[in-house]
Amino acid sequence: MKRLFCLVACAAICWTGPATSAQVAGGAANLVDDKKAKALLDAGDARFEAGELPAAMDLYKAVLDRYPVSRWRFLARLKMGKQFLKEKKFDLALDQFRRVAVEDNKDADQRGDSSLQVGICFFEMGKFEEAFGELRKVIKLHPGTPYSNDAYYYIGQAHFKLGRYGNAIEAFKNVGTSIDPSAQEAEKLDAGKRLFVKIDDKDLSAQASEAGVVVTVETTSGDKESVTCFAVTPGAPILMGSIRTQLGEAKAGDGILQLIGTDKIKVTYVDKQTADAQLNVPRSKQILVVGNARVKVVDGAFAEAVGAVVLDKPTFLLVQDSDRDISAKSDEIEVIVRTKRVIEENPESEKAEKPANTIAAALEAAEKAEPVFKVIDEKRVKLVEKPADGAAPGAAVHTGVFIGTISLARQSDTPNPAAIVAQVNDILEIEYLDEVSLDSKPVARKTIAKVIEGNLNPLQVANAKINDEELKFKTALKTSEALKNIGNIYKDLGLTKQATDKYKQALVETEQVARSYGALNQRLLEQTYVQMWKIYYAMDDLGRAAQMCLELQRRFPDSPFVDDALLLMGQVSQKQGKFQEAIGVYRRLVALKNSPLAPAAAYAIGECYEELGTTQKNKIYYDEAFLAFKVCFEKFPNSNQAGDALSKMAEYYYSKEDFTRALDLYEEALQQYQDSKFIDVVLYNYGRCLVKMKKLDNAVEKFNQLISTYPNSKMVGNAQKIVEAIEKRKASAGTAN
């Protein structure tokens, strides 16, 4: 039986939902603690949306500190990690993401998202080989999710940056092909998102060839486009194609599917031969155009969301809802605007002095019972669809963005019918009924803003004195980090003196924190040790760097940076040529439970034995290196180092002229580690083995695969020479015959 599926890329977002209240992570968290943790998380979100990032991050950290076993800790870490990633603090981001992608977290959506973010971190750091390993794990462990599609995208981008254009194209072809098997047929399309078409037809792939199969996409408003579907992999029975959609007047044949809010989309292809021997049977699928509405309070330019509105001034409202764009004119919608005020149990308490606007006050407020509000005033406001920027007068309006204003006024004897009554510290709430959406029933979309006095213009303060001690020393650490980074730039430019000066300035800033505030705040003290060993390592003062690593381990044995410290200590010893000492440190790291750096340490042990074999001219060390690489591969088969270890094992067999075993390992590497940095070396050595085994035609095939797939590889020159020699030998043999 043949079937046609039409997929919407954005629909994948709805396939996996957040954990339910029953899905509590391991630990002894109770419902009360979970509720308080959620209140802190929501308070952090409110600060984040208002642009108060330091305050938001402190509230997220408070979730971890106060409720370490609450299920909300994972979401707090995920939010912190994404902010660290945005700030390019990759070490901190990786630590948070790795703590989310654990088995204790029962939310599969969070695990998939965090695993993807780990891969993105490595991609942004330029560590493409590590990124490949993490992204392939996402594809393997989270199939049928948007995270898997994103993983293919970043794999393609990484290959492109490395100049492996063939591999990049193969990865990009798979973007959008990861489909949730439990939700393959999408009934709704969010206008503006890409429409994916999937055809599952076993006999169709043979007909598709390189030209693909063309399907027709039509809308009830008059647009008609053709979409070509190709097999996701050569010979596969599944074909995929896609087309971009946007709100607008129908323009048939322009390669873009124009939609309006009332549209229905019909996708049709002709099944040339069915299972019951019928010919040219049309198969079709219909999709409804919808859009999940978003409600915002925005600035006067209707551009940026704001978290507060000013009393006695206009408030600007915006709703984005693509399915309410139903005509070429500026369509209208209606929202409910209300002001709410907290019910005070003891009005006299308001006369007391208000608490300072500090994080501590925010924490206290967040942990209180949820406030009870009473409605002060309520009005219905019409919003009008906004024309596109730069649109000509009288042009059709198809934006799906609706805007309007309402004034906030104080209570008076002569009320303004066009304004809504409020006072300072009230809450302004905007509610919009999203009748048609990706959800199965109408949803009330809401947003809130706090009513304040004055204006929303930020104040610029020069030479401000920092009174808060913790903020002062956090600033010192940030200054130290900036100085270290400047030093690294000077170092890369060969300006040794300038680099050293910056490193010394960075040390002064860091040591100031350790001496002045470290005894009072252990978290900051831990950060100073981490910062200092990074500075010493950058200065090539390896002895002091190792000393700081030991101090970090002694003072903070449970620190998430202990893994990094051990790895750095091992690298310091390895760099100094103290290979036995390095092996001992690496083994301590491998023994740590669930350490993400254990595979790197296991691989480094093999490297140390290789270097011992080279420096001491002792072949026994090469045997030890082989065993170390074997342990790395077998103990950490899904790690980024597994492929490298496999390649090293194959090289060992090649050196022993055990070509059959070497070929088995090379073949396994090609199958399982197609993204790894050493695949060009694998293909080259694969060809050399085949030459040794006198399988010259097969050898030429591998060398040509290397030349075409990795044209920038250092191995290409030698491969071309070998191919030319083989071809000459075959030609001379043919002449002799």
Phi, psi and omega in degrees: 000130180264146179223150174247132177240138173247123185251143172248125184303317184289340181297333180300334180298329185270354186285328179241120183261174178289162180298145176281172182295340179279344184273067181274133181293166181304145181131185186249030181294138176254174185296325180295313179297320179298321180293319179292321178297319179295323178296319177296318180298316179296321178297321176297319179298320180296316177296321181298314181294332178277001179084008180268075189295314179301318179296319179298315181296323178295322178291321177297318178297326179297327176301317182290319185288318186272329184228067189293346179247006177291147179294340182283351179297327182293318180292323177298316179296320180298318179293319178297316181300319181293325177290319177299319179297318179298325180274002180064029172267077193292323180298314180294321180296314180300319180299317181292314183297320181294330179281347175271323184276056181239162183295330180299334178279114184273359179270104183297328180295317178294319179296317179296317180297313182293322178297319176298318181297326176301313178298321179294322177303309181297323178298313181295331179281352183081010178267075190293326181295318177295323179298318180303312182299315181292319182290324176294328175297320179299315180298321182285317188268341183229056180292155177073021179236160175297337180293325178294319177297318178295325179298316176301320181298312182290329174298315178297318179297318181295316177298321180298316180295331179275358180081013178266076191290326177297314178295322180298315181298318179299319180292316181297329178299332183273353177294127181091356182265352179277111191237136177293116183296338180272354182216055188284333184257111179270126183268348185226149178235128174279113185304136183101342177271159180287136177266121177258136178245128179240131176243125178248100186210108188298326181270356183279330182298329179291327180281335188294315184049209181279343182281340180079182179239132184265131173242158181254134178240123182234150174242156180291342178274357171118356179278148179214122182227162176249139179235128178265127180254138179238155176298137183295328170219155182306126178083358182287148180280358182253128178244144181229145173211166181207162178211143179283143177240154175201155174292138179161174177288141183298132175226088186299136173083009182266004177085001177234135180270106179276139186228159163233171190296336182265006186292151164238140182253133177243123179249128186226137167224159184260116177278107188292332179209120183267175181294333179261026171072016174279152183246145173052055179264122179288136176244133183221162180212138180248143180228140178267137177276125179222178174202134174284117185290150175231132184246135182218151162259126191234175177282178184296341178270003183054042184243307186248140176289145178235155181259359182215153177233154188257131178296141179071017176227161181294148174247135186254127186246147179215133174233131176250116182210100187295329184281357175265003171276095190246359180208176179280349178273175173285106181284166182235150171225174181230138176236159174257127178246128179222152172252140183230152181225141179293136176282120181270126176287326182229090183303332181296333182294341180292339180287342180292162181294137181287143180292154179295151181278076182241171177296323179301318178296321179295320178298315181298317180294321183293330184272354177288165177299152182301132183290154176255130183251154168239144181281127180268316181206156182208135178217156174260134184234133176272134175249142184247140181297129185276130175295158178294148178300131178081005181291146179288149178302134180084357180289155178299142181253116179219073178247332184071012180249122185246132185230158177186175181224159171209145181267147174259128183228150176285160176297133179211170180286338179243082184297147177266115183296340181269359182243164177245139187282138179200169170219168182302139180080000170292167176248128174264124181240133176245127182237134179227130179273109179273093188287326180237119183207185177289345175283165185279349181215164179302143183233133175277112179267131184228156168212158182229161174211149181270140179274125182232169176262150173099233181212173183258008181287128180292143178268138177257118183244124180265142176053043180290140178273129181270111184271328182288121186297315181297317179298322180301314184280333172297321177297320178298319179294321178295321177297318178299317180298318180296318179296319178299317180296321176296319176301320179297323178295313178301320181297316179297330180275357180083011180269078189298315183298312180297322179297315180299319179300316181293320178298320180294320176297321179296320178297320180300314180298317183291315180297328177300319179294314182300318183285319191271326189232348185301322182294335183267337184223101184294329180294319178291324179297318177301317180296327179293320178298317179298314181297320184291320180290332176291321179293314180299321180295320178296328179281357185065022174269077191293327180298311180291327177299314178296321179298318178293326176298315179297320180295321177298316179298320183291315185280328185226071184297337180262010182295140176294348181268359180297320177303312180298321181296315179297317180298319179295319178300317178297318180294324177298311180297320180295320180294328180276359180083010178267074191292320180296320178296318179297319179300318179298318180293316180299322180294326176297322179290319179299327182285344180293138182285130174060027179283127179290345181263359181301318178300320179297321178292318180298319178292320181297330176300315178298320178297319179298317179296323176299316181292326175296319178297323180287314185285326184257003177052043183237115184292340180300325181294330177293323175296320178295322179297317178302314180296322179295316178294325178296317178297317179301314182293316185284325182278330182231063186294338181259008183278167178291339182271350185300315180296319178298319180296319179298318179297319178298320178297319179296320178299323179297313179297323179297317180296333178271000183061028173267074191292328181297314178294322179299316179297321178301317180289321177298318180296319178296320179297317180295327182281318190260339187231051186294343181266353190291155186291341187262006185297329176296322177293321178299312180298320180296311181290328175302312179297320179297319177300315181296324175297315179299327180272005178064027174260074192291321180297317178295324179296315179300321179300316180292318179296319179294325176297320177297314184296319184280326184274325183235066185297339181265003182290147177293343182279346187298317181302311179296320180299317179297320179296319180294318179298316179298319180295319179295316181297319177297318180297317179294322180294317180293325178294322178293323178294319181296326179286000000 
